[in-house]
Amino acid sequence: MSAPAPFHKQEARQSFAQRLSDALQKSGRSTSPSALAVEFNARFSGPQVHLSSCRKWLMGDAIPTQEKLVVLAQMLGVTADWLRFGVAARAMEQESPTAFDKQELALLADFARLPLRDQQLVKQLVGVMLRIP
């Protein structure tokens, strides 16, 4: 007889949390929810993820959406399938995930505190600057 569905969901969430924590540690990143939120939000083009969401991911209380899983996987240099399901797959074709130093993380945190309108302005400015030869 199989276990009740809630057990399977809880087991899946706990397994995901362990893989996320392992990948963060292996890549030299902090397993702090606040550090995860800052770096994730710097890479994610959608709405900002709250600290409480990152805490739930790390505690095994929730699993992010597929869109967020893809960003996490790219950030950590693993596949989204492995991160979500533990499926054995080749590591992504990159030497090592991009790690931010303290100064860069502080800049990202400052950016996250800007109003949405100002964040969009900064993104446009950076886009224009990157296109300059």
C-alpha positions in Angstrom: 0.0 0.0 0.0 1.4 3.4 -0.9 1.8 6.3 1.5 -0.8 9.0 1.5 -0.4 11.9 -1.0 0.6 14.5 1.6 3.6 12.4 2.6 4.8 12.2 -0.9 4.5 16.0 -1.3 6.3 16.6 1.9 9.1 14.2 1.0 9.4 15.9 -2.4 9.7 19.3 -0.8 12.3 18.1 1.7 14.4 16.4 -1.1 14.3 19.6 -3.1 15.4 21.6 -0.1 18.3 19.3 0.5 19.4 19.5 -3.2 19.1 23.3 -3.1 21.2 23.6 0.0 23.8 21.2 -1.3 24.1 23.1 -4.6 24.4 26.4 -2.8 27.2 25.0 -0.6 29.0 23.3 -3.5 29.0 26.6 -5.4 30.4 28.5 -2.4 27.2 30.4 -1.7 25.5 31.1 1.6 22.5 29.0 2.6 20.9 32.0 4.2 17.4 32.9 2.8 18.3 36.6 2.6 21.5 35.9 0.6 19.5 33.6 -1.7 16.8 36.2 -2.2 19.3 38.9 -3.1 21.2 36.9 -5.7 18.0 35.3 -7.1 16.2 38.6 -7.5 19.3 40.0 -9.3 18.9 37.3 -11.9 15.1 36.9 -12.1 13.2 39.2 -14.5 9.8 38.6 -12.9 8.5 40.0 -9.7 10.8 40.1 -6.7 10.8 36.9 -4.6 10.3 37.6 -0.9 12.7 36.4 1.8 9.9 34.2 3.2 9.7 32.3 -0.1 13.4 31.6 -0.1 13.1 30.5 3.5 10.3 28.1 2.5 12.4 26.7 -0.3 15.3 26.1 2.0 13.1 24.6 4.8 11.3 22.2 2.5 7.9 24.0 2.9 7.6 24.9 -0.8 9.0 24.3 -4.2 9.4 27.2 -6.6 7.6 27.4 -9.9 9.3 26.0 -13.0 10.3 29.5 -14.2 12.1 30.2 -10.9 13.6 26.7 -10.9 15.3 27.4 -14.2 16.8 30.6 -12.8 18.0 28.8 -9.7 19.5 26.0 -11.7 21.4 28.4 -14.0 22.6 30.4 -11.0 23.9 27.2 -9.4 25.3 25.5 -12.5 22.9 22.5 -12.3 20.0 21.3 -14.4 16.4 22.3 -13.4 15.5 18.6 -13.6 18.1 17.7 -11.1 17.2 20.5 -8.8 13.5 19.7 -8.8 13.5 15.9 -9.0 17.0 14.7 -8.4 17.2 13.3 -11.9 20.8 12.5 -12.8 21.8 14.8 -15.7 25.0 16.4 -17.0 26.1 19.6 -15.3 25.4 22.6 -17.4 28.1 23.6 -19.9 29.7 26.3 -17.8 33.0 26.2 -15.9 31.5 27.6 -12.7 28.4 29.6 -11.7 28.9 33.3 -11.4 29.5 34.3 -7.8 29.1 37.9 -6.6 31.5 39.5 -4.2 30.2 41.5 -1.2 30.4 44.8 -3.0 28.3 43.5 -5.9 25.8 41.9 -3.5 25.5 45.3 -1.7 24.8 46.9 -5.1 22.2 44.3 -5.9 20.6 44.8 -2.5 20.5 48.6 -3.1 18.9 48.0 -6.5 16.3 45.7 -5.0 15.3 48.5 -2.6 14.6 51.0 -5.5 11.0 51.6 -6.5 10.0 49.5 -9.6 10.0 52.5 -11.8 13.6 53.3 -10.9 14.6 49.7 -11.3 13.3 49.8 -14.9 15.2 53.0 -15.5 18.4 51.5 -14.3 17.8 48.4 -16.5 17.3 50.6 -19.5 20.4 52.6 -18.7 22.5 49.5 -18.4 21.1 48.2 -21.6 22.0 51.4 -23.5 25.5 51.4 -22.0 26.2 47.8 -23.0 25.3 48.5 -26.6 27.9 51.3 -26.8 31.0 50.2 -28.8 
